[in-house]
Amino acid sequence: MKNKNRYKKEFSPSELTEKAFAIYSDSDITFYEKEGIFWYGFNPQEDPAELGTIEDVEEFLLSFDE
């Protein structure tokens, strides 16, 4: 994978709101982080898309709330 020196990120419950962490835990989304900037991907074989800050991660995850 062309991850351009990004590092896979596993979130802990203290890093996200309870609802966002629940969505993250139930998803197949892979997150990457470098220097406070986050990327995500649904397929580990593809280059991840830039997402932004932790606040953007939160908003992105909450967009999957039913």
Secondary structure, DSSP 4 states (H G I P E B T S, - for coil): ---TT-EEE---GGGS-HHHHHHHHT---EEEEETTEEEEESSTTSPPEEEESHHHHHHHHHTT--
